[in-house]
Amino acid sequence: MAQFAAGTEPGDAGLTIKQAINEPTTIMKPIHRLISQALAGALMTACASAADAPPALSAKDIAAKLSALQQDGSSYVRLKLDVKPPSGGAKVTLQIQIKQRRSPTSSEIVYQVLWPKERAGEAVLLRKTGNQPASGSAFTPPNSLRALSASQLKEPMFGCDLSYADVIENFFAWDNQALVGAEVVDRVNCQILESKPGKAQRSNFASVRTWVDLRRMVPLRVEKYASAGGPTRRIDTTRVVSDDLNRPIPANLTIQNLQTGSTTELDGSKIKHAVTFTDREFTPEGLRDAISH
């Protein structure tokens, strides 16, 4: 029990014990005011934070942002491609350059092998406009040029785990977009975006799911699904860097063919935007020109 110091009169404390017992509001009113003011301040701060917070993005918003990042004008890319067969076969390594002109309504892409020497000059031209089917041409030195049929566009490009159709297709521009869940990928919280083609849109896949890091607006995983069953292809982003426009982009990818067990690793070493190309570079004849430079 607390005691007063010797010689102290209870009245000297300014408020006697009897007064405190009989008049509790004398003490409690200021405390009530302080608590009320603190609660009001906390409420105002919470309301202000909620007002300042950005609105939640819809599935179409996310898809539109990712589509715009993909269809971003002209660019030049250098990358290394490693293809690893499923049963321990010899790894195939290629160095490739990519020239591309992409807009919201059309895409033109040229992939060309730079190394090894025995495959240098192999190239493919891919085109797609709106909802029209993709088209393409493939060139093999010294003088073999052929158009790619719709069925050939499904084949592996340069023997890797991406088809010709994969590299020209923009599923973020499909009509049907939905958020179907959330999951952590590499310690990053991701929203899962499911994309499905509309009636007028053609694809080899019935749907595509993308695990999106919304903070950086970067896909960390992509899975492609056939009309029935589980995914047939999985693409994981293993490294994210800033490009020449200071935007986060996937730099290293691992592509798994979940049907055959083979794996392809892509290592993007260089990218440059706003590059000027000639129209001829995006023609079948222009594929021949590249081996003379």
ZADO-1210 file (C-alpha; in nm, 4 decimals, padded with zeros to 6 digits):
<atoms>
<atom x="00.0000" y="00.0000" z="00.0000" code="MET" pos="1"/>
<atom x="00.1335" y="00.3459" z="-00.0854" code="ALA" pos="2"/>
<atom x="00.2089" y="00.5745" z="00.2049" code="GLN" pos="3"/>
<atom x="00.2598" y="00.9479" z="00.2422" code="PHE" pos="4"/>
<atom x="00.5964" y="01.0622" z="00.3675" code="ALA" pos="5"/>
<atom x="00.6169" y="01.1316" z="00.7379" code="ALA" pos="6"/>
<atom x="00.4719" y="01.4675" z="00.8410" code="GLY" pos="7"/>
<atom x="00.2725" y="01.5119" z="00.5197" code="THR" pos="8"/>
<atom x="-00.0860" y="01.6194" z="00.5559" code="GLU" pos="9"/>
<atom x="-00.3326" y="01.4570" z="00.3198" code="PRO" pos="10"/>
<atom x="-00.4684" y="01.7974" z="00.2200" code="GLY" pos="11"/>
<atom x="-00.1241" y="01.9049" z="00.0987" code="ASP" pos="12"/>
<atom x="-00.1498" y="01.6746" z="-00.1998" code="ALA" pos="13"/>
<atom x="-00.4075" y="01.9124" z="-00.3548" code="GLY" pos="14"/>
<atom x="-00.6717" y="01.6374" z="-00.3726" code="LEU" pos="15"/>
<atom x="-00.7587" y="01.4213" z="-00.0729" code="THR" pos="16"/>
<atom x="-00.8206" y="01.0484" z="-00.0999" code="ILE" pos="17"/>
<atom x="-01.1780" y="01.1164" z="00.0039" code="LYS" pos="18"/>
<atom x="-01.2194" y="01.3670" z="-00.2797" code="GLN" pos="19"/>
<atom x="-01.0742" y="01.1190" z="-00.5303" code="ALA" pos="20"/>
<atom x="-01.3213" y="00.8557" z="-00.4167" code="ILE" pos="21"/>
<atom x="-01.6217" y="01.0863" z="-00.4022" code="ASN" pos="22"/>
<atom x="-01.5414" y="01.2881" z="-00.7160" code="GLU" pos="23"/>
<atom x="-01.3846" y="01.0459" z="-00.9678" code="PRO" pos="24"/>
<atom x="-01.4896" y="01.2584" z="-01.2646" code="THR" pos="25"/>
<atom x="-01.2472" y="01.5297" z="-01.1520" code="THR" pos="26"/>
<atom x="-00.9613" y="01.2984" z="-01.2577" code="ILE" pos="27"/>
<atom x="-01.1299" y="01.0969" z="-01.5320" code="MET" pos="28"/>
<atom x="-01.2629" y="01.3814" z="-01.7475" code="LYS" pos="29"/>
<atom x="-00.9159" y="01.4896" z="-01.8697" code="PRO" pos="30"/>
<atom x="-00.8228" y="01.1251" z="-01.9342" code="ILE" pos="31"/>
<atom x="-01.1433" y="01.0715" z="-02.1323" code="HIS" pos="32"/>
<atom x="-01.0631" y="01.3799" z="-02.3402" code="ARG" pos="33"/>
<atom x="-00.7109" y="01.2529" z="-02.4151" code="LEU" pos="34"/>
<atom x="-00.8371" y="00.9098" z="-02.5187" code="ILE" pos="35"/>
<atom x="-01.1082" y="01.0608" z="-02.7387" code="SER" pos="36"/>
<atom x="-00.8605" y="01.2934" z="-02.9069" code="GLN" pos="37"/>
<atom x="-00.6180" y="01.0053" z="-02.9698" code="ALA" pos="38"/>
<atom x="-00.8917" y="00.7881" z="-03.1214" code="LEU" pos="39"/>
<atom x="-01.0146" y="01.0716" z="-03.3403" code="ALA" pos="40"/>
<atom x="-00.6626" y="01.1374" z="-03.4636" code="GLY" pos="41"/>
<atom x="-00.6061" y="00.7703" z="-03.5435" code="ALA" pos="42"/>
<atom x="-00.9369" y="00.7536" z="-03.7298" code="LEU" pos="43"/>
<atom x="-00.8554" y="01.0628" z="-03.9355" code="MET" pos="44"/>
<atom x="-00.5127" y="00.9224" z="-04.0235" code="THR" pos="45"/>
<atom x="-00.6633" y="00.5896" z="-04.1313" code="ALA" pos="46"/>
<atom x="-00.9226" y="00.7656" z="-04.3457" code="CYS" pos="47"/>
<atom x="-00.6573" y="00.9833" z="-04.5074" code="ALA" pos="48"/>
<atom x="-00.4386" y="00.6774" z="-04.5802" code="SER" pos="49"/>
<atom x="-00.7319" y="00.4955" z="-04.7353" code="ALA" pos="50"/>
<atom x="-00.8101" y="00.7964" z="-04.9526" code="ALA" pos="51"/>
<atom x="-00.4472" y="00.8218" z="-05.0680" code="ASP" pos="52"/>
<atom x="-00.4096" y="00.4478" z="-05.1419" code="ALA" pos="53"/>
<atom x="-00.4296" y="00.3553" z="-05.5124" code="PRO" pos="54"/>
<atom x="-00.7468" y="00.1727" z="-05.6148" code="PRO" pos="55"/>
<atom x="-00.7234" y="-00.2043" z="-05.6586" code="ALA" pos="56"/>
<atom x="-00.6426" y="-00.3074" z="-06.0145" code="LEU" pos="57"/>
<atom x="-00.8920" y="-00.5225" z="-06.2025" code="SER" pos="58"/>
<atom x="-00.7903" y="-00.8176" z="-06.4182" code="ALA" pos="59"/>
<atom x="-00.8351" y="-00.6087" z="-06.7331" code="LYS" pos="60"/>
<atom x="-00.6252" y="-00.3282" z="-06.5832" code="ASP" pos="61"/>
<atom x="-00.3385" y="-00.5665" z="-06.5093" code="ILE" pos="62"/>
<atom x="-00.3610" y="-00.7305" z="-06.8511" code="ALA" pos="63"/>
<atom x="-00.3659" y="-00.3909" z="-07.0238" code="ALA" pos="64"/>
<atom x="-00.0526" y="-00.2786" z="-06.8381" code="LYS" pos="65"/>
<atom x="00.1337" y="-00.5999" z="-06.9212" code="LEU" pos="66"/>
<atom x="00.0216" y="-00.5814" z="-07.2837" code="SER" pos="67"/>
<atom x="00.1447" y="-00.2229" z="-07.3145" code="ALA" pos="68"/>
<atom x="00.4842" y="-00.3238" z="-07.1725" code="LEU" pos="69"/>
<atom x="00.5091" y="-00.5982" z="-07.4348" code="GLN" pos="70"/>
<atom x="00.3841" y="-00.3960" z="-07.7327" code="GLN" pos="71"/>
<atom x="00.6352" y="-00.1159" z="-07.6708" code="ASP" pos="72"/>
<atom x="00.7619" y="-00.0115" z="-08.0136" code="GLY" pos="73"/>
<atom x="01.0909" y="-00.1063" z="-08.1760" code="SER" pos="74"/>
<atom x="01.3684" y="-00.2824" z="-07.9872" code="SER" pos="75"/>
<atom x="01.6837" y="-00.4886" z="-08.0284" code="TYR" pos="76"/>
<atom x="01.7697" y="-00.7795" z="-07.7956" code="VAL" pos="77"/>
<atom x="02.0716" y="-01.0079" z="-07.7562" code="ARG" pos="78"/>
<atom x="02.0333" y="-01.3291" z="-07.5595" code="LEU" pos="79"/>
<atom x="02.1825" y="-01.6713" z="-07.4946" code="LYS" pos="80"/>
<atom x="01.9622" y="-01.9756" z="-07.5306" code="LEU" pos="81"/>
<atom x="02.0464" y="-02.3135" z="-07.3678" code="ASP" pos="82"/>
<atom x="01.8382" y="-02.6180" z="-07.4602" code="VAL" pos="83"/>
<atom x="01.8642" y="-02.9152" z="-07.2227" code="LYS" pos="84"/>
<atom x="01.7155" y="-03.2458" z="-07.3477" code="PRO" pos="85"/>
<atom x="01.5121" y="-03.4492" z="-07.0954" code="PRO" pos="86"/>
<atom x="01.7369" y="-03.7563" z="-07.0681" code="SER" pos="87"/>
<atom x="02.0792" y="-03.6043" z="-07.0139" code="GLY" pos="88"/>
<atom x="02.1596" y="-03.5444" z="-07.3793" code="GLY" pos="89"/>
<atom x="02.4066" y="-03.2847" z="-07.4971" code="ALA" pos="90"/>
<atom x="02.3085" y="-02.9246" z="-07.4212" code="LYS" pos="91"/>
<atom x="02.2642" y="-02.6961" z="-07.7225" code="VAL" pos="92"/>
<atom x="02.3712" y="-02.3324" z="-07.6809" code="THR" pos="93"/>
<atom x="02.2805" y="-02.0545" z="-07.9241" code="LEU" pos="94"/>
<atom x="02.3436" y="-01.6813" z="-07.9242" code="GLN" pos="95"/>
<atom x="02.0530" y="-01.4969" z="-08.0829" code="ILE" pos="96"/>
<atom x="01.9622" y="-01.1442" z="-08.1817" code="GLN" pos="97"/>
<atom x="01.6025" y="-01.0235" z="-08.1915" code="ILE" pos="98"/>
<atom x="01.4693" y="-00.7315" z="-08.3911" code="LYS" pos="99"/>
<atom x="01.1125" y="-00.6372" z="-08.3188" code="GLN" pos="100"/>
<atom x="00.8534" y="-00.3758" z="-08.4005" code="ARG" pos="101"/>
<atom x="00.5476" y="-00.4040" z="-08.1787" code="ARG" pos="102"/>
<atom x="00.2424" y="-00.1817" z="-08.1547" code="SER" pos="103"/>
<atom x="-00.1015" y="-00.2268" z="-07.9942" code="PRO" pos="104"/>
<atom x="-00.2331" y="-00.3590" z="-08.3263" code="THR" pos="105"/>
<atom x="00.0554" y="-00.5481" z="-08.4879" code="SER" pos="106"/>
<atom x="00.3867" y="-00.7244" z="-08.4281" code="SER" pos="107"/>
<atom x="00.6859" y="-00.8035" z="-08.6489" code="GLU" pos="108"/>
<atom x="00.9762" y="-01.0049" z="-08.5062" code="ILE" pos="109"/>
<atom x="01.2993" y="-01.1415" z="-08.6513" code="VAL" pos="110"/>
<atom x="01.5010" y="-01.4014" z="-08.4588" code="TYR" pos="111"/>
<atom x="01.8478" y="-01.4747" z="-08.5980" code="GLN" pos="112"/>
<atom x="02.1229" y="-01.7111" z="-08.4799" code="VAL" pos="113"/>
<atom x="02.4629" y="-01.5434" z="-08.4370" code="LEU" pos="114"/>
<atom x="02.6560" y="-01.8357" z="-08.2882" code="TRP" pos="115"/>
<atom x="02.7775" y="-02.1105" z="-08.3195" code="PRO" pos="116"/>
<atom x="02.9374" y="-02.0556" z="-08.6557" code="LYS" pos="117"/>
<atom x="02.7852" y="-02.3641" z="-08.8156" code="GLU" pos="118"/>
<atom x="02.4335" y="-02.2309" z="-08.7461" code="ARG" pos="119"/>
<atom x="02.4960" y="-01.8585" z="-08.7910" code="ALA" pos="120"/>
<atom x="02.2404" y="-01.6951" z="-09.0186" code="GLY" pos="121"/>
<atom x="01.9471" y="-01.9237" z="-08.9357" code="GLU" pos="122"/>
<atom x="01.6530" y="-01.6864" z="-08.9010" code="ALA" pos="123"/>
<atom x="01.2782" y="-01.6624" z="-08.8691" code="VAL" pos="124"/>
<atom x="01.0382" y="-01.3769" z="-08.9434" code="LEU" pos="125"/>
<atom x="00.7050" y="-01.3715" z="-08.7583" code="LEU" pos="126"/>
<atom x="00.4116" y="-01.1371" z="-08.8123" code="ARG" pos="127"/>
<atom x="00.0712" y="-01.0848" z="-08.6544" code="LYS" pos="128"/>
<atom x="-00.1915" y="-00.8143" z="-08.7052" code="THR" pos="129"/>
<atom x="-00.4919" y="-00.7800" z="-08.4758" code="GLY" pos="130"/>
<atom x="-00.6922" y="-01.1021" z="-08.4453" code="ASN" pos="131"/>
<atom x="-00.5655" y="-01.2366" z="-08.7757" code="GLN" pos="132"/>
<atom x="-00.3649" y="-01.5618" z="-08.7696" code="PRO" pos="133"/>
<atom x="00.0099" y="-01.5286" z="-08.7325" code="ALA" pos="134"/>
<atom x="00.2343" y="-01.5887" z="-09.0328" code="SER" pos="135"/>
<atom x="00.6036" y="-01.6586" z="-09.0680" code="GLY" pos="136"/>
<atom x="00.9041" y="-01.7434" z="-09.2835" code="SER" pos="137"/>
<atom x="01.2171" y="-01.9402" z="-09.1950" code="ALA" pos="138"/>
<atom x="01.5598" y="-01.9098" z="-09.3560" code="PHE" pos="139"/>
<atom x="01.8476" y="-02.1574" z="-09.3420" code="THR" pos="140"/>
<atom x="02.1788" y="-02.0614" z="-09.5063" code="PRO" pos="141"/>
<atom x="02.2909" y="-02.0563" z="-09.7711" code="PRO" pos="142"/>
<atom x="01.9643" y="-02.0158" z="-09.9605" code="ASN" pos="143"/>
<atom x="01.6709" y="-02.2097" z="-09.8114" code="SER" pos="144"/>
<atom x="01.3679" y="-01.9864" z="-09.7529" code="LEU" pos="145"/>
<atom x="01.0262" y="-02.1303" z="-09.6717" code="ARG" pos="146"/>
<atom x="00.6911" y="-02.0036" z="-09.5529" code="ALA" pos="147"/>
<atom x="00.5656" y="-02.1486" z="-09.2240" code="LEU" pos="148"/>
<atom x="00.2207" y="-02.3072" z="-09.2304" code="SER" pos="149"/>
<atom x="-00.0250" y="-02.2818" z="-08.9416" code="ALA" pos="150"/>
<atom x="00.0789" y="-02.6270" z="-08.8182" code="SER" pos="151"/>
<atom x="00.4504" y="-02.5446" z="-08.8497" code="GLN" pos="152"/>
<atom x="00.4039" y="-02.2373" z="-08.6290" code="LEU" pos="153"/>
<atom x="00.3368" y="-02.4840" z="-08.3455" code="LYS" pos="154"/>
<atom x="00.6831" y="-02.6387" z="-08.3874" code="GLU" pos="155"/>
<atom x="00.9841" y="-02.5576" z="-08.1659" code="PRO" pos="156"/>
<atom x="01.1791" y="-02.2510" z="-08.2708" code="MET" pos="157"/>
<atom x="01.5480" y="-02.3417" z="-08.3232" code="PHE" pos="158"/>
<atom x="01.4786" y="-02.6654" z="-08.1342" code="GLY" pos="159"/>
<atom x="01.3966" y="-02.4925" z="-07.8030" code="CYS" pos="160"/>
<atom x="01.0894" y="-02.5234" z="-07.5800" code="ASP" pos="161"/>
<atom x="00.9163" y="-02.2189" z="-07.7280" code="LEU" pos="162"/>
<atom x="00.7194" y="-02.2518" z="-08.0489" code="SER" pos="163"/>
<atom x="00.7105" y="-01.9885" z="-08.3211" code="TYR" pos="164"/>
<atom x="00.3547" y="-01.9075" z="-08.2109" code="ALA" pos="165"/>
<atom x="00.4686" y="-01.8569" z="-07.8507" code="ASP" pos="166"/>
<atom x="00.7009" y="-01.5689" z="-07.9327" code="VAL" pos="167"/>
<atom x="00.4508" y="-01.3765" z="-08.1463" code="ILE" pos="168"/>
<atom x="00.1395" y="-01.4325" z="-07.9321" code="GLU" pos="169"/>
<atom x="00.0253" y="-01.1664" z="-07.6838" code="ASN" pos="170"/>
<atom x="-00.2266" y="-01.3351" z="-07.4532" code="PHE" pos="171"/>
<atom x="-00.2513" y="-01.0211" z="-07.2382" code="PHE" pos="172"/>
<atom x="-00.4500" y="-00.8712" z="-07.5271" code="ALA" pos="173"/>
<atom x="-00.7081" y="-01.1503" z="-07.5273" code="TRP" pos="174"/>
<atom x="-01.0687" y="-01.0565" z="-07.4592" code="ASP" pos="175"/>
<atom x="-01.1180" y="-01.2646" z="-07.1448" code="ASN" pos="176"/>
<atom x="-00.9112" y="-01.1757" z="-06.8361" code="GLN" pos="177"/>
<atom x="-00.9858" y="-01.2789" z="-06.4764" code="ALA" pos="178"/>
<atom x="-00.8123" y="-01.2864" z="-06.1390" code="LEU" pos="179"/>
<atom x="-00.8342" y="-01.6423" z="-06.0070" code="VAL" pos="180"/>
<atom x="-00.6249" y="-01.6358" z="-05.6905" code="GLY" pos="181"/>
<atom x="-00.3023" y="-01.5332" z="-05.5228" code="ALA" pos="182"/>
<atom x="00.0209" y="-01.7203" z="-05.4505" code="GLU" pos="183"/>
<atom x="00.3772" y="-01.6555" z="-05.3390" code="VAL" pos="184"/>
<atom x="00.6473" y="-01.7104" z="-05.6016" code="VAL" pos="185"/>
<atom x="01.0107" y="-01.6742" z="-05.4898" code="ASP" pos="186"/>
<atom x="00.8976" y="-01.4972" z="-05.1703" code="ARG" pos="187"/>
<atom x="00.6934" y="-01.2455" z="-05.3729" code="VAL" pos="188"/>
<atom x="00.3165" y="-01.2103" z="-05.3354" code="ASN" pos="189"/>
<atom x="00.1573" y="-01.2525" z="-05.6768" code="CYS" pos="190"/>
<atom x="-00.1905" y="-01.2219" z="-05.8226" code="GLN" pos="191"/>
<atom x="-00.2831" y="-01.5001" z="-06.0659" code="ILE" pos="192"/>
<atom x="-00.4225" y="-01.3646" z="-06.3929" code="LEU" pos="193"/>
<atom x="-00.6072" y="-01.6085" z="-06.6180" code="GLU" pos="194"/>
<atom x="-00.6270" y="-01.5180" z="-06.9872" code="SER" pos="195"/>
<atom x="-00.8566" y="-01.6875" z="-07.2391" code="LYS" pos="196"/>
<atom x="-00.8946" y="-01.6068" z="-07.6097" code="PRO" pos="197"/>
<atom x="-01.2166" y="-01.4536" z="-07.7334" code="GLY" pos="198"/>
<atom x="-01.4294" y="-01.6038" z="-08.0100" code="LYS" pos="199"/>
<atom x="-01.2395" y="-01.4193" z="-08.2824" code="ALA" pos="200"/>
<atom x="-00.8958" y="-01.4926" z="-08.1347" code="GLN" pos="201"/>
<atom x="-00.6992" y="-01.8034" z="-08.2269" code="ARG" pos="202"/>
<atom x="-00.4471" y="-01.9817" z="-08.0103" code="SER" pos="203"/>
<atom x="-00.2945" y="-02.3238" z="-07.9563" code="ASN" pos="204"/>
<atom x="-00.3900" y="-02.2891" z="-07.5894" code="PHE" pos="205"/>
<atom x="-00.7269" y="-02.2769" z="-07.4166" code="ALA" pos="206"/>
<atom x="-00.5955" y="-02.0562" z="-07.1353" code="SER" pos="207"/>
<atom x="-00.2828" y="-01.9028" z="-06.9878" code="VAL" pos="208"/>
<atom x="-00.2202" y="-01.8252" z="-06.6207" code="ARG" pos="209"/>
<atom x="00.0280" y="-01.5575" z="-06.5161" code="THR" pos="210"/>
<atom x="00.1624" y="-01.4995" z="-06.1647" code="TRP" pos="211"/>
<atom x="00.2085" y="-01.1210" z="-06.1559" code="VAL" pos="212"/>
<atom x="00.4254" y="-00.9209" z="-05.9176" code="ASP" pos="213"/>
<atom x="00.2000" y="-00.6140" z="-05.9030" code="LEU" pos="214"/>
<atom x="00.4570" y="-00.3925" z="-05.7323" code="ARG" pos="215"/>
<atom x="00.6983" y="-00.4228" z="-06.0250" code="ARG" pos="216"/>
<atom x="00.4324" y="-00.5270" z="-06.2795" code="MET" pos="217"/>
<atom x="00.6424" y="-00.8254" z="-06.3871" code="VAL" pos="218"/>
<atom x="00.5262" y="-01.1811" z="-06.4664" code="PRO" pos="219"/>
<atom x="00.7141" y="-01.4225" z="-06.2384" code="LEU" pos="220"/>
<atom x="00.5503" y="-01.7380" z="-06.3760" code="ARG" pos="221"/>
<atom x="00.3428" y="-01.8310" z="-06.6798" code="VAL" pos="222"/>
<atom x="00.1609" y="-02.1593" z="-06.7365" code="GLU" pos="223"/>
<atom x="-00.0048" y="-02.2520" z="-07.0651" code="LYS" pos="224"/>
<atom x="-00.2965" y="-02.4939" z="-07.0719" code="TYR" pos="225"/>
<atom x="-00.4354" y="-02.7075" z="-07.3517" code="ALA" pos="226"/>
<atom x="-00.8093" y="-02.7581" z="-07.3871" code="SER" pos="227"/>
<atom x="-00.8095" y="-03.0277" z="-07.1175" code="ALA" pos="228"/>
<atom x="-00.5840" y="-03.1276" z="-06.8298" code="GLY" pos="229"/>
<atom x="-00.3000" y="-02.9464" z="-06.6591" code="GLY" pos="230"/>
<atom x="-00.0383" y="-02.7096" z="-06.7959" code="PRO" pos="231"/>
<atom x="00.1771" y="-02.8196" z="-07.0891" code="THR" pos="232"/>
<atom x="00.4372" y="-02.5448" z="-07.0561" code="ARG" pos="233"/>
<atom x="00.5727" y="-02.3450" z="-06.7635" code="ARG" pos="234"/>
<atom x="00.7877" y="-02.0307" z="-06.7866" code="ILE" pos="235"/>
<atom x="00.9590" y="-01.9033" z="-06.4720" code="ASP" pos="236"/>
<atom x="01.1344" y="-01.5682" z="-06.4380" code="THR" pos="237"/>
<atom x="01.4629" y="-01.6271" z="-06.2535" code="THR" pos="238"/>
<atom x="01.6094" y="-01.2762" z="-06.2734" code="ARG" pos="239"/>
<atom x="01.4531" y="-00.9299" z="-06.2996" code="VAL" pos="240"/>
<atom x="01.6555" y="-00.6261" z="-06.4122" code="VAL" pos="241"/>
<atom x="01.5892" y="-00.2674" z="-06.5175" code="SER" pos="242"/>
<atom x="01.5951" y="-00.2086" z="-06.8920" code="ASP" pos="243"/>
<atom x="01.7247" y="00.0966" z="-07.0809" code="ASP" pos="244"/>
<atom x="01.3931" y="00.2720" z="-07.0011" code="LEU" pos="245"/>
<atom x="01.4428" y="00.1983" z="-06.6279" code="ASN" pos="246"/>
<atom x="01.1534" y="-00.0475" z="-06.6179" code="ARG" pos="247"/>
<atom x="01.1683" y="-00.3838" z="-06.4366" code="PRO" pos="248"/>
<atom x="01.1695" y="-00.6650" z="-06.6930" code="ILE" pos="249"/>
<atom x="01.2338" y="-01.0426" z="-06.6884" code="PRO" pos="250"/>
<atom x="01.5966" y="-01.0962" z="-06.7961" code="ALA" pos="251"/>
<atom x="01.6377" y="-01.4693" z="-06.7344" code="ASN" pos="252"/>
<atom x="01.3702" y="-01.7289" z="-06.8034" code="LEU" pos="253"/>
<atom x="01.3420" y="-02.1040" z="-06.7573" code="THR" pos="254"/>
<atom x="01.0959" y="-02.2725" z="-06.9948" code="ILE" pos="255"/>
<atom x="00.9817" y="-02.6260" z="-06.9155" code="GLN" pos="256"/>
<atom x="00.8020" y="-02.8506" z="-07.1597" code="ASN" pos="257"/>
<atom x="00.5896" y="-03.0415" z="-06.9095" code="LEU" pos="258"/>
<atom x="00.5054" y="-03.3081" z="-07.1669" code="GLN" pos="259"/>
<atom x="00.8576" y="-03.4018" z="-07.2816" code="THR" pos="260"/>
<atom x="01.0586" y="-03.2943" z="-06.9763" code="GLY" pos="261"/>
<atom x="01.3014" y="-03.0786" z="-07.1743" code="SER" pos="262"/>
<atom x="01.4110" y="-02.7366" z="-07.0469" code="THR" pos="263"/>
<atom x="01.5281" y="-02.4154" z="-07.2127" code="THR" pos="264"/>
<atom x="01.7044" y="-02.1330" z="-07.0325" code="GLU" pos="265"/>
<atom x="01.7102" y="-01.7807" z="-07.1750" code="LEU" pos="266"/>
<atom x="01.9653" y="-01.5255" z="-07.0585" code="ASP" pos="267"/>
<atom x="01.8914" y="-01.1759" z="-07.1867" code="GLY" pos="268"/>
<atom x="02.2156" y="-00.9794" z="-07.1968" code="SER" pos="269"/>
<atom x="02.1223" y="-00.6677" z="-07.3906" code="LYS" pos="270"/>
<atom x="01.8106" y="-00.4697" z="-07.4839" code="ILE" pos="271"/>
<atom x="01.7725" y="-00.1344" z="-07.6531" code="LYS" pos="272"/>
<atom x="01.4508" y="00.0508" z="-07.7402" code="HIS" pos="273"/>
<atom x="01.3608" y="00.3095" z="-08.0042" code="ALA" pos="274"/>
<atom x="01.5843" y="00.1385" z="-08.2607" code="VAL" pos="275"/>
<atom x="01.5453" y="00.2370" z="-08.6269" code="THR" pos="276"/>
<atom x="01.4996" y="-00.0543" z="-08.8662" code="PHE" pos="277"/>
<atom x="01.4336" y="-00.0630" z="-09.2374" code="THR" pos="278"/>
<atom x="01.1131" y="-00.2194" z="-09.3694" code="ASP" pos="279"/>
<atom x="01.3199" y="-00.4680" z="-09.5692" code="ARG" pos="280"/>
<atom x="01.4602" y="-00.6184" z="-09.2474" code="GLU" pos="281"/>
<atom x="01.1095" y="-00.7478" z="-09.1755" code="PHE" pos="282"/>
<atom x="01.0630" y="-00.9269" z="-09.5085" code="THR" pos="283"/>
<atom x="01.1527" y="-01.2834" z="-09.6105" code="PRO" pos="284"/>
<atom x="01.4120" y="-01.1412" z="-09.8488" code="GLU" pos="285"/>
<atom x="01.5622" y="-00.9405" z="-09.5676" code="GLY" pos="286"/>
<atom x="01.6457" y="-01.2639" z="-09.3831" code="LEU" pos="287"/>
<atom x="01.8950" y="-01.3433" z="-09.6602" code="ARG" pos="288"/>
<atom x="02.0561" y="-01.0011" z="-09.6306" code="ASP" pos="289"/>
<atom x="02.1599" y="-01.0624" z="-09.2709" code="ALA" pos="290"/>
<atom x="02.4237" y="-01.3253" z="-09.3578" code="ILE" pos="291"/>
<atom x="02.6055" y="-01.0806" z="-09.5858" code="SER" pos="292"/>
<atom x="02.6646" y="-00.8274" z="-09.3045" code="HIS" pos="293"/>
</atoms>
